[in-house]
Amino acid sequence: MPHTLVVIRHAKSDWEVAASDRDRPLATRGRRQAPVTGAWLAAEGVRPDLAIVSPAERARATWALVAAELEGAVPTRIEEAAYTFDGDDLLDLVRATPEDIATLALVGHNPAVEELLESLTREWVRMPTSALAVVELPSWTASLGSGRVAYAGRPAD
């Protein structure tokens, strides 16, 4: 069964707030952008069976705004391992996904999300804040470079 990976970089965070990296909230722009990402997924009929989300406040808030645009609740795992800036850590999460999950959303951070996409597709995909990439994979344990980018961009643009 082919699989779909939806990689989402968290929306724009607010650097004016005195908070740790993990606790930094979304900026006003980020709170506007994230729902547009969710609306794009809904319009395209891309509905995750599972979401793995970094525990960072900006990632959790992004996913909450994205998921609110989708029909029905999406099972969500807040995963400490997704709070990383290393693409190999995200690749490990993808490869550990059960095969009965057809579509996985992964909400994380740069440069990890760009590195993950490059590993899976052998393409460099630019991932500014609130960007998403939809990747088709033959399986969650697919070999490096076996994925195909079906969409990449920032729907809010």
Backbone torsions as a table, in degrees:
resi	resn	phi	psi	omega
1	MET	NA	126.7	176.6
2	PRO	-68.7	155.4	-177.7
3	HIS	-124.8	154.0	177.6
4	THR	-120.9	126.0	176.6
5	LEU	-108.4	124.9	176.3
6	VAL	-108.4	109.2	-179.9
7	VAL	-99.0	123.8	-179.0
8	ILE	-122.4	126.2	170.8
9	ARG	-87.5	138.7	-179.7
10	HIS	-52.0	154.0	178.4
11	ALA	-72.5	172.3	-176.3
12	LYS	-57.1	127.2	179.7
13	SER	-97.0	164.2	-175.5
14	ASP	-97.9	104.7	-179.7
15	TRP	-79.6	-8.3	179.6
16	GLU	-79.7	-16.2	-179.5
17	VAL	-83.8	133.1	177.5
18	ALA	-79.5	92.5	-178.7
19	ALA	-147.3	157.7	175.7
20	SER	-66.9	165.9	179.1
21	ASP	-56.3	-44.2	-178.2
22	ARG	-64.2	-32.2	-174.0
23	ASP	-98.5	1.2	-177.1
24	ARG	-65.2	127.6	-177.7
25	PRO	-83.7	176.9	174.5
26	LEU	-75.8	146.7	171.9
27	ALA	-79.9	168.0	177.4
28	THR	-54.8	-44.0	178.3
29	ARG	-59.9	-40.9	178.7
30	GLY	-64.2	-38.2	178.5
31	ARG	-68.7	-23.5	174.8
32	ARG	-82.1	-37.6	-174.4
33	GLN	-72.7	-43.8	-171.6
34	ALA	-58.4	-43.9	179.0
35	PRO	-62.8	-29.4	178.3
36	VAL	-66.5	-36.7	175.6
37	THR	-62.3	-45.1	177.7
38	GLY	-63.5	-40.8	178.8
39	ALA	-64.1	-36.9	177.8
40	TRP	-63.3	-46.7	179.1
41	LEU	-58.6	-45.1	-179.6
42	ALA	-62.3	-44.4	-179.0
43	ALA	-64.8	-32.3	-179.3
44	GLU	-86.6	-4.3	-179.8
45	GLY	73.5	24.0	178.7
46	VAL	-96.9	106.7	-178.5
47	ARG	-124.3	113.2	-179.6
48	PRO	-64.5	144.9	171.7
49	ASP	-84.6	-21.0	-179.0
50	LEU	-155.9	144.0	172.5
51	ALA	-121.4	132.8	172.4
52	ILE	-110.7	123.9	-170.4
53	VAL	-127.9	137.0	173.2
54	SER	-60.4	146.6	178.4
55	PRO	-75.3	-5.7	178.2
56	ALA	-61.0	139.2	-177.2
57	GLU	-52.9	-43.3	-177.3
58	ARG	-65.8	-32.7	177.7
59	ALA	-74.4	-44.1	178.9
60	ARG	-62.8	-42.1	179.3
61	ALA	-66.5	-39.0	176.9
62	THR	-59.3	-50.0	-178.1
63	TRP	-62.8	-39.7	179.5
64	ALA	-59.2	-41.6	-179.9
65	LEU	-72.5	-37.1	176.5
66	VAL	-66.1	-50.7	-175.4
67	ALA	-63.0	-30.4	179.6
68	ALA	-62.9	-20.5	-179.9
69	GLU	-89.0	-8.4	-177.9
70	LEU	-94.4	150.3	179.3
71	GLU	-77.7	124.9	179.0
72	GLY	78.0	162.2	-179.6
73	ALA	-76.2	141.5	175.6
74	VAL	-106.0	123.1	175.4
75	PRO	-54.7	131.8	-173.0
76	THR	-130.5	133.8	174.4
77	ARG	-116.2	120.3	171.3
78	ILE	-82.2	116.6	-169.7
79	GLU	-119.9	117.3	179.8
80	GLU	-54.0	-38.9	-178.1
81	ALA	-64.7	-16.7	178.2
82	ALA	-82.0	-11.9	175.4
83	TYR	-86.7	77.5	-175.2
84	THR	-145.0	160.9	176.5
85	PHE	-118.9	19.6	-177.5
86	ASP	-120.8	119.6	-178.1
87	GLY	-60.2	-30.6	179.5
88	ASP	-64.6	-33.4	177.3
89	ASP	-64.7	-40.7	178.3
90	LEU	-69.0	-37.4	177.3
91	LEU	-59.3	-39.7	177.4
92	ASP	-60.8	-39.8	178.2
93	LEU	-65.3	-42.4	178.8
94	VAL	-62.1	-47.3	-176.6
95	ARG	-66.6	-21.9	178.9
96	ALA	-87.0	-0.8	-178.8
97	THR	-70.6	132.3	177.6
98	PRO	-60.9	143.0	-176.9
99	GLU	-64.5	-20.8	179.8
100	ASP	-78.3	-5.1	172.5
101	ILE	-84.5	116.4	-178.6
102	ALA	-82.7	-39.1	-177.0
103	THR	-130.6	124.4	-179.6
104	LEU	-117.0	131.4	170.1
105	ALA	-101.5	137.8	178.9
106	LEU	-129.2	118.2	-177.3
107	VAL	-109.4	116.8	-175.2
108	GLY	-149.5	-150.7	-167.1
109	HIS	-128.9	157.8	171.0
110	ASN	-89.2	153.4	1.2
111	PRO	-81.6	1.5	-174.4
112	ALA	-58.5	-43.3	-176.7
113	VAL	-66.8	-38.2	177.3
114	GLU	-66.5	-40.9	178.5
115	GLU	-64.1	-41.7	177.8
116	LEU	-59.4	-48.9	-179.1
117	LEU	-61.2	-41.3	179.1
118	GLU	-64.8	-39.1	178.2
119	SER	-63.4	-44.3	-175.7
120	LEU	-74.5	-30.4	-171.6
121	THR	-118.4	-13.1	-173.4
122	ARG	62.3	22.6	174.1
123	GLU	-121.1	141.6	172.6
124	TRP	-87.3	123.7	-179.5
125	VAL	-116.6	119.5	178.9
126	ARG	-71.2	130.0	-177.4
127	MET	-127.0	78.8	173.8
128	PRO	-68.4	173.6	179.5
129	THR	-56.4	140.8	179.3
130	SER	68.0	17.6	176.1
131	ALA	-86.8	159.3	173.7
132	LEU	-139.4	154.8	174.5
133	ALA	-133.5	135.8	177.0
134	VAL	-109.9	121.1	-175.0
135	VAL	-121.3	131.3	174.9
136	GLU	-94.2	130.3	-178.4
137	LEU	-127.7	146.4	176.9
138	PRO	-70.3	-28.6	176.1
139	SER	-164.1	167.2	179.2
140	TRP	-70.0	-21.1	179.1
141	THR	-102.2	22.4	-177.5
142	ALA	-57.0	152.4	178.9
143	SER	-69.0	156.1	179.1
144	LEU	-58.5	138.1	178.9
145	GLY	82.9	1.9	-176.6
146	SER	-89.2	-5.0	-179.6
147	GLY	-85.6	159.9	178.5
148	ARG	-128.7	128.5	177.7
149	VAL	-75.2	116.9	176.5
150	ALA	-90.1	-29.0	178.0
151	TYR	-158.5	144.2	171.1
152	ALA	-150.8	134.2	178.2
153	GLY	163.3	-173.0	177.7
154	ARG	-120.5	102.7	-175.9
155	PRO	-55.1	-26.9	-178.7
156	ALA	-71.1	-11.7	179.7
157	ASP	-82.0	NA	NA
